Amino acid sequence: MDIVEVSLNMAELQNHTFEYEGETFVKFNVAKLKEPDQYGKTHTVYVSVKEQDSDES
């Protein structure tokens, strides 16, 4: 079993929260890099950004 440890800055995550059925969530994706980066990291994290509904037409 491969385990990937993820550390996220909570203050930064507050900028990416969304509400669903009265609960607060942050959605993110973990992606494997083609090769380790300069620090030896093998994965990266992308925060899914929920676009706001626009009333403009």
PDB file of N, CA, C and O in Angstrom:
ATOM      1  N   MET A   1       0.853  -1.179   0.000  1.00  0.00           N
ATOM      2  CA  MET A   1       0.000   0.000   0.000  1.00  0.00           C
ATOM      3  C   MET A   1       0.896   1.238   0.000  1.00  0.00           C
ATOM      4  O   MET A   1       1.810   1.346   0.817  1.00  0.00           O
ATOM      5  N   ASP A   2       0.632   2.173  -0.917  1.00  0.00           N
ATOM      6  CA  ASP A   2       1.350   3.442  -0.956  1.00  0.00           C
ATOM      7  C   ASP A   2       0.590   4.461  -0.125  1.00  0.00           C
ATOM      8  O   ASP A   2      -0.617   4.636  -0.294  1.00  0.00           O
ATOM      9  N   ILE A   3       1.289   5.123   0.761  1.00  0.00           N
ATOM     10  CA  ILE A   3       0.689   6.183   1.576  1.00  0.00           C
ATOM     11  C   ILE A   3       1.386   7.489   1.230  1.00  0.00           C
ATOM     12  O   ILE A   3       2.614   7.554   1.180  1.00  0.00           O
ATOM     13  N   VAL A   4       0.597   8.525   0.992  1.00  0.00           N
ATOM     14  CA  VAL A   4       1.125   9.842   0.677  1.00  0.00           C
ATOM     15  C   VAL A   4       0.743  10.771   1.815  1.00  0.00           C
ATOM     16  O   VAL A   4      -0.440  10.947   2.104  1.00  0.00           O
ATOM     17  N   GLU A   5       1.730  11.362   2.459  1.00  0.00           N
ATOM     18  CA  GLU A   5       1.478  12.318   3.538  1.00  0.00           C
ATOM     19  C   GLU A   5       1.256  13.698   2.930  1.00  0.00           C
ATOM     20  O   GLU A   5       2.018  14.129   2.064  1.00  0.00           O
ATOM     21  N   VAL A   6       0.213  14.389   3.383  1.00  0.00           N
ATOM     22  CA  VAL A   6      -0.129  15.704   2.864  1.00  0.00           C
ATOM     23  C   VAL A   6      -0.174  16.691   4.027  1.00  0.00           C
ATOM     24  O   VAL A   6      -0.852  16.451   5.026  1.00  0.00           O
ATOM     25  N   SER A   7       0.545  17.792   3.894  1.00  0.00           N
ATOM     26  CA  SER A   7       0.489  18.875   4.872  1.00  0.00           C
ATOM     27  C   SER A   7      -0.070  20.104   4.177  1.00  0.00           C
ATOM     28  O   SER A   7       0.441  20.529   3.141  1.00  0.00           O
ATOM     29  N   LEU A   8      -1.122  20.670   4.751  1.00  0.00           N
ATOM     30  CA  LEU A   8      -1.774  21.833   4.152  1.00  0.00           C
ATOM     31  C   LEU A   8      -1.848  22.955   5.177  1.00  0.00           C
ATOM     32  O   LEU A   8      -2.079  22.707   6.360  1.00  0.00           O
ATOM     33  N   ASN A   9      -1.653  24.179   4.727  1.00  0.00           N
ATOM     34  CA  ASN A   9      -1.730  25.352   5.580  1.00  0.00           C
ATOM     35  C   ASN A   9      -3.196  25.704   5.811  1.00  0.00           C
ATOM     36  O   ASN A   9      -3.901  26.074   4.872  1.00  0.00           O
ATOM     37  N   MET A  10      -3.656  25.591   7.046  1.00  0.00           N
ATOM     38  CA  MET A  10      -5.073  25.814   7.359  1.00  0.00           C
ATOM     39  C   MET A  10      -5.522  27.245   7.043  1.00  0.00           C
ATOM     40  O   MET A  10      -6.649  27.449   6.591  1.00  0.00           O
ATOM     41  N   ALA A  11      -4.669  28.217   7.271  1.00  0.00           N
ATOM     42  CA  ALA A  11      -5.040  29.607   6.961  1.00  0.00           C
ATOM     43  C   ALA A  11      -5.285  29.763   5.461  1.00  0.00           C
ATOM     44  O   ALA A  11      -6.216  30.453   5.046  1.00  0.00           O
ATOM     45  N   GLU A  12      -4.448  29.123   4.657  1.00  0.00           N
ATOM     46  CA  GLU A  12      -4.619  29.189   3.204  1.00  0.00           C
ATOM     47  C   GLU A  12      -5.863  28.417   2.766  1.00  0.00           C
ATOM     48  O   GLU A  12      -6.566  28.850   1.853  1.00  0.00           O
ATOM     49  N   LEU A  13      -6.140  27.294   3.398  1.00  0.00           N
ATOM     50  CA  LEU A  13      -7.317  26.500   3.036  1.00  0.00           C
ATOM     51  C   LEU A  13      -8.617  27.259   3.271  1.00  0.00           C
ATOM     52  O   LEU A  13      -9.599  27.028   2.566  1.00  0.00           O
ATOM     53  N   GLN A  14      -8.640  28.149   4.240  1.00  0.00           N
ATOM     54  CA  GLN A  14      -9.846  28.928   4.523  1.00  0.00           C
ATOM     55  C   GLN A  14     -10.301  29.703   3.282  1.00  0.00           C
ATOM     56  O   GLN A  14     -11.487  29.997   3.132  1.00  0.00           O
ATOM     57  N   ASN A  15      -9.363  30.030   2.403  1.00  0.00           N
ATOM     58  CA  ASN A  15      -9.687  30.763   1.170  1.00  0.00           C
ATOM     59  C   ASN A  15     -10.354  29.870   0.125  1.00  0.00           C
ATOM     60  O   ASN A  15     -10.824  30.372  -0.896  1.00  0.00           O
ATOM     61  N   HIS A  16     -10.404  28.560   0.358  1.00  0.00           N
ATOM     62  CA  HIS A  16     -10.898  27.622  -0.648  1.00  0.00           C
ATOM     63  C   HIS A  16     -12.072  26.775  -0.160  1.00  0.00           C
ATOM     64  O   HIS A  16     -12.387  25.753  -0.770  1.00  0.00           O
ATOM     65  N   THR A  17     -12.717  27.179   0.919  1.00  0.00           N
ATOM     66  CA  THR A  17     -13.830  26.395   1.448  1.00  0.00           C
ATOM     67  C   THR A  17     -15.108  26.645   0.663  1.00  0.00           C
ATOM     68  O   THR A  17     -15.267  27.681   0.018  1.00  0.00           O
ATOM     69  N   PHE A  18     -16.019  25.670   0.730  1.00  0.00           N
ATOM     70  CA  PHE A  18     -17.346  25.851   0.159  1.00  0.00           C
ATOM     71  C   PHE A  18     -18.355  25.151   1.061  1.00  0.00           C
ATOM     72  O   PHE A  18     -18.013  24.228   1.800  1.00  0.00           O
ATOM     73  N   GLU A  19     -19.566  25.594   0.989  1.00  0.00           N
ATOM     74  CA  GLU A  19     -20.643  25.050   1.809  1.00  0.00           C
ATOM     75  C   GLU A  19     -21.478  24.070   0.984  1.00  0.00           C
ATOM     76  O   GLU A  19     -21.771  24.317  -0.186  1.00  0.00           O
ATOM     77  N   TYR A  20     -21.851  22.961   1.607  1.00  0.00           N
ATOM     78  CA  TYR A  20     -22.731  21.984   0.986  1.00  0.00           C
ATOM     79  C   TYR A  20     -23.575  21.362   2.082  1.00  0.00           C
ATOM     80  O   TYR A  20     -23.057  20.756   3.019  1.00  0.00           O
ATOM     81  N   GLU A  21     -24.868  21.521   1.951  1.00  0.00           N
ATOM     82  CA  GLU A  21     -25.830  20.980   2.912  1.00  0.00           C
ATOM     83  C   GLU A  21     -25.459  21.332   4.352  1.00  0.00           C
ATOM     84  O   GLU A  21     -25.502  20.491   5.249  1.00  0.00           O
ATOM     85  N   GLY A  22     -25.091  22.604   4.545  1.00  0.00           N
ATOM     86  CA  GLY A  22     -24.807  23.113   5.877  1.00  0.00           C
ATOM     87  C   GLY A  22     -23.447  22.762   6.451  1.00  0.00           C
ATOM     88  O   GLY A  22     -23.161  23.096   7.601  1.00  0.00           O
ATOM     89  N   GLU A  23     -22.602  22.094   5.674  1.00  0.00           N
ATOM     90  CA  GLU A  23     -21.260  21.717   6.123  1.00  0.00           C
ATOM     91  C   GLU A  23     -20.223  22.469   5.293  1.00  0.00           C
ATOM     92  O   GLU A  23     -20.498  22.869   4.162  1.00  0.00           O
ATOM     93  N   THR A  24     -19.032  22.660   5.858  1.00  0.00           N
ATOM     94  CA  THR A  24     -17.947  23.348   5.176  1.00  0.00           C
ATOM     95  C   THR A  24     -16.920  22.321   4.707  1.00  0.00           C
ATOM     96  O   THR A  24     -16.500  21.452   5.471  1.00  0.00           O
ATOM     97  N   PHE A  25     -16.519  22.433   3.433  1.00  0.00           N
ATOM     98  CA  PHE A  25     -15.593  21.480   2.830  1.00  0.00           C
ATOM     99  C   PHE A  25     -14.451  22.195   2.110  1.00  0.00           C
ATOM    100  O   PHE A  25     -14.560  23.364   1.739  1.00  0.00           O
ATOM    101  N   VAL A  26     -13.359  21.464   1.923  1.00  0.00           N
ATOM    102  CA  VAL A  26     -12.277  21.838   1.015  1.00  0.00           C
ATOM    103  C   VAL A  26     -12.040  20.606   0.157  1.00  0.00           C
ATOM    104  O   VAL A  26     -11.886  19.501   0.677  1.00  0.00           O
ATOM    105  N   LYS A  27     -12.011  20.793  -1.150  1.00  0.00           N
ATOM    106  CA  LYS A  27     -11.801  19.676  -2.063  1.00  0.00           C
ATOM    107  C   LYS A  27     -10.431  19.859  -2.717  1.00  0.00           C
ATOM    108  O   LYS A  27     -10.107  20.933  -3.223  1.00  0.00           O
ATOM    109  N   PHE A  28      -9.636  18.790  -2.695  1.00  0.00           N
ATOM    110  CA  PHE A  28      -8.326  18.866  -3.329  1.00  0.00           C
ATOM    111  C   PHE A  28      -7.975  17.542  -3.979  1.00  0.00           C
ATOM    112  O   PHE A  28      -8.552  16.501  -3.663  1.00  0.00           O
ATOM    113  N   ASN A  29      -7.021  17.602  -4.892  1.00  0.00           N
ATOM    114  CA  ASN A  29      -6.556  16.429  -5.621  1.00  0.00           C
ATOM    115  C   ASN A  29      -5.076  16.221  -5.330  1.00  0.00           C
ATOM    116  O   ASN A  29      -4.314  17.183  -5.243  1.00  0.00           O
ATOM    117  N   VAL A  30      -4.673  14.971  -5.182  1.00  0.00           N
ATOM    118  CA  VAL A  30      -3.272  14.617  -5.008  1.00  0.00           C
ATOM    119  C   VAL A  30      -2.821  13.952  -6.303  1.00  0.00           C
ATOM    120  O   VAL A  30      -3.431  12.987  -6.763  1.00  0.00           O
ATOM    121  N   ALA A  31      -1.745  14.479  -6.888  1.00  0.00           N
ATOM    122  CA  ALA A  31      -1.258  13.955  -8.167  1.00  0.00           C
ATOM    123  C   ALA A  31       0.191  13.497  -8.038  1.00  0.00           C
ATOM    124  O   ALA A  31       1.012  14.154  -7.398  1.00  0.00           O
ATOM    125  N   LYS A  32       0.483  12.368  -8.654  1.00  0.00           N
ATOM    126  CA  LYS A  32       1.851  11.851  -8.665  1.00  0.00           C
ATOM    127  C   LYS A  32       2.644  12.596  -9.738  1.00  0.00           C
ATOM    128  O   LYS A  32       2.187  12.747 -10.872  1.00  0.00           O
ATOM    129  N   LEU A  33       3.831  13.056  -9.366  1.00  0.00           N
ATOM    130  CA  LEU A  33       4.705  13.730 -10.320  1.00  0.00           C
ATOM    131  C   LEU A  33       5.383  12.696 -11.217  1.00  0.00           C
ATOM    132  O   LEU A  33       5.573  11.551 -10.806  1.00  0.00           O
ATOM    133  N   LYS A  34       5.748  13.089 -12.432  1.00  0.00           N
ATOM    134  CA  LYS A  34       6.428  12.170 -13.345  1.00  0.00           C
ATOM    135  C   LYS A  34       7.765  11.723 -12.768  1.00  0.00           C
ATOM    136  O   LYS A  34       8.193  10.586 -12.962  1.00  0.00           O
ATOM    137  N   GLU A  35       8.418  12.643 -12.051  1.00  0.00           N
ATOM    138  CA  GLU A  35       9.669  12.329 -11.366  1.00  0.00           C
ATOM    139  C   GLU A  35       9.766  13.202 -10.122  1.00  0.00           C
ATOM    140  O   GLU A  35       9.159  14.273 -10.075  1.00  0.00           O
ATOM    141  N   PRO A  36      10.506  12.772  -9.129  1.00  0.00           N
ATOM    142  CA  PRO A  36      10.613  13.573  -7.901  1.00  0.00           C
ATOM    143  C   PRO A  36      11.135  14.980  -8.187  1.00  0.00           C
ATOM    144  O   PRO A  36      11.961  15.182  -9.077  1.00  0.00           O
ATOM    145  N   ASP A  37      10.635  15.949  -7.414  1.00  0.00           N
ATOM    146  CA  ASP A  37      11.083  17.329  -7.594  1.00  0.00           C
ATOM    147  C   ASP A  37      12.448  17.535  -6.926  1.00  0.00           C
ATOM    148  O   ASP A  37      13.061  16.578  -6.453  1.00  0.00           O
ATOM    149  N   GLN A  38      12.915  18.772  -6.889  1.00  0.00           N
ATOM    150  CA  GLN A  38      14.246  19.071  -6.347  1.00  0.00           C
ATOM    151  C   GLN A  38      14.372  18.746  -4.868  1.00  0.00           C
ATOM    152  O   GLN A  38      15.483  18.640  -4.348  1.00  0.00           O
ATOM    153  N   TYR A  39      13.221  18.582  -4.170  1.00  0.00           N
ATOM    154  CA  TYR A  39      13.230  18.248  -2.750  1.00  0.00           C
ATOM    155  C   TYR A  39      12.943  16.764  -2.511  1.00  0.00           C
ATOM    156  O   TYR A  39      12.835  16.330  -1.364  1.00  0.00           O
ATOM    157  N   GLY A  40      12.820  15.993  -3.581  1.00  0.00           N
ATOM    158  CA  GLY A  40      12.548  14.570  -3.459  1.00  0.00           C
ATOM    159  C   GLY A  40      11.071  14.230  -3.296  1.00  0.00           C
ATOM    160  O   GLY A  40      10.724  13.075  -3.050  1.00  0.00           O
ATOM    161  N   LYS A  41      10.200  15.226  -3.430  1.00  0.00           N
ATOM    162  CA  LYS A  41       8.756  14.994  -3.296  1.00  0.00           C
ATOM    163  C   LYS A  41       8.236  14.298  -4.548  1.00  0.00           C
ATOM    164  O   LYS A  41       8.630  14.629  -5.666  1.00  0.00           O
ATOM    165  N   THR A  42       7.346  13.328  -4.347  1.00  0.00           N
ATOM    166  CA  THR A  42       6.847  12.525  -5.464  1.00  0.00           C
ATOM    167  C   THR A  42       5.419  12.872  -5.860  1.00  0.00           C
ATOM    168  O   THR A  42       4.934  12.408  -6.892  1.00  0.00           O
ATOM    169  N   HIS A  43       4.730  13.696  -5.039  1.00  0.00           N
ATOM    170  CA  HIS A  43       3.339  14.050  -5.292  1.00  0.00           C
ATOM    171  C   HIS A  43       3.138  15.548  -5.051  1.00  0.00           C
ATOM    172  O   HIS A  43       3.936  16.196  -4.373  1.00  0.00           O
ATOM    173  N   THR A  44       2.080  16.070  -5.609  1.00  0.00           N
ATOM    174  CA  THR A  44       1.707  17.464  -5.376  1.00  0.00           C
ATOM    175  C   THR A  44       0.207  17.523  -5.113  1.00  0.00           C
ATOM    176  O   THR A  44      -0.524  16.585  -5.430  1.00  0.00           O
ATOM    177  N   VAL A  45      -0.242  18.627  -4.535  1.00  0.00           N
ATOM    178  CA  VAL A  45      -1.656  18.799  -4.190  1.00  0.00           C
ATOM    179  C   VAL A  45      -2.205  20.012  -4.933  1.00  0.00           C
ATOM    180  O   VAL A  45      -1.590  21.078  -4.951  1.00  0.00           O
ATOM    181  N   TYR A  46      -3.356  19.831  -5.536  1.00  0.00           N
ATOM    182  CA  TYR A  46      -4.071  20.916  -6.195  1.00  0.00           C
ATOM    183  C   TYR A  46      -5.400  21.112  -5.484  1.00  0.00           C
ATOM    184  O   TYR A  46      -6.149  20.156  -5.288  1.00  0.00           O
ATOM    185  N   VAL A  47      -5.694  22.344  -5.097  1.00  0.00           N
ATOM    186  CA  VAL A  47      -6.978  22.648  -4.473  1.00  0.00           C
ATOM    187  C   VAL A  47      -7.984  22.907  -5.578  1.00  0.00           C
ATOM    188  O   VAL A  47      -7.728  23.706  -6.478  1.00  0.00           O
ATOM    189  N   SER A  48      -9.128  22.238  -5.517  1.00  0.00           N
ATOM    190  CA  SER A  48     -10.193  22.468  -6.485  1.00  0.00           C
ATOM    191  C   SER A  48     -10.855  23.789  -6.140  1.00  0.00           C
ATOM    192  O   SER A  48     -11.278  24.001  -5.004  1.00  0.00           O
ATOM    193  N   VAL A  49     -10.945  24.664  -7.108  1.00  0.00           N
ATOM    194  CA  VAL A  49     -11.533  25.980  -6.900  1.00  0.00           C
ATOM    195  C   VAL A  49     -12.961  25.960  -7.411  1.00  0.00           C
ATOM    196  O   VAL A  49     -13.201  25.723  -8.595  1.00  0.00           O
ATOM    197  N   LYS A  50     -13.909  26.207  -6.520  1.00  0.00           N
ATOM    198  CA  LYS A  50     -15.318  26.252  -6.916  1.00  0.00           C
ATOM    199  C   LYS A  50     -15.595  27.656  -7.444  1.00  0.00           C
ATOM    200  O   LYS A  50     -15.414  28.643  -6.731  1.00  0.00           O
ATOM    201  N   GLU A  51     -16.036  27.739  -8.696  1.00  0.00           N
ATOM    202  CA  GLU A  51     -16.347  29.031  -9.281  1.00  0.00           C
ATOM    203  C   GLU A  51     -17.674  29.525  -8.735  1.00  0.00           C
ATOM    204  O   GLU A  51     -18.629  28.762  -8.586  1.00  0.00           O
ATOM    205  N   GLN A  52     -17.713  30.819  -8.440  1.00  0.00           N
ATOM    206  CA  GLN A  52     -18.945  31.425  -7.927  1.00  0.00           C
ATOM    207  C   GLN A  52     -19.929  31.585  -9.079  1.00  0.00           C
ATOM    208  O   GLN A  52     -19.542  31.878 -10.211  1.00  0.00           O
ATOM    209  N   ASP A  53     -21.217  31.388  -8.770  1.00  0.00           N
ATOM    210  CA  ASP A  53     -22.256  31.621  -9.760  1.00  0.00           C
ATOM    211  C   ASP A  53     -22.306  33.099 -10.070  1.00  0.00           C
ATOM    212  O   ASP A  53     -22.189  33.932  -9.171  1.00  0.00           O
ATOM    213  N   SER A  54     -22.478  33.427 -11.326  1.00  0.00           N
ATOM    214  CA  SER A  54     -22.502  34.817 -11.755  1.00  0.00           C
ATOM    215  C   SER A  54     -23.944  35.191 -12.126  1.00  0.00           C
ATOM    216  O   SER A  54     -24.624  34.444 -12.830  1.00  0.00           O
ATOM    217  N   ASP A  55     -24.397  36.347 -11.647  1.00  0.00           N
ATOM    218  CA  ASP A  55     -25.730  36.841 -12.004  1.00  0.00           C
ATOM    219  C   ASP A  55     -25.695  37.638 -13.297  1.00  0.00           C
ATOM    220  O   ASP A  55     -26.734  38.033 -13.826  1.00  0.00           O
ATOM    221  N   GLU A  56     -24.465  37.876 -13.811  1.00  0.00           N
ATOM    222  CA  GLU A  56     -24.336  38.651 -15.042  1.00  0.00           C
ATOM    223  C   GLU A  56     -24.604  37.767 -16.246  1.00  0.00           C
ATOM    224  O   GLU A  56     -24.181  36.611 -16.281  1.00  0.00           O
ATOM    225  N   SER A  57     -25.312  38.312 -17.240  1.00  0.00           N
ATOM    226  CA  SER A  57     -25.597  37.564 -18.473  1.00  0.00           C
ATOM    227  C   SER A  57     -25.222  38.379 -19.669  1.00  0.00           C
ATOM    228  O   SER A  57     -25.385  37.925 -20.802  1.00  0.00           O
TER     229      SER A  57
END
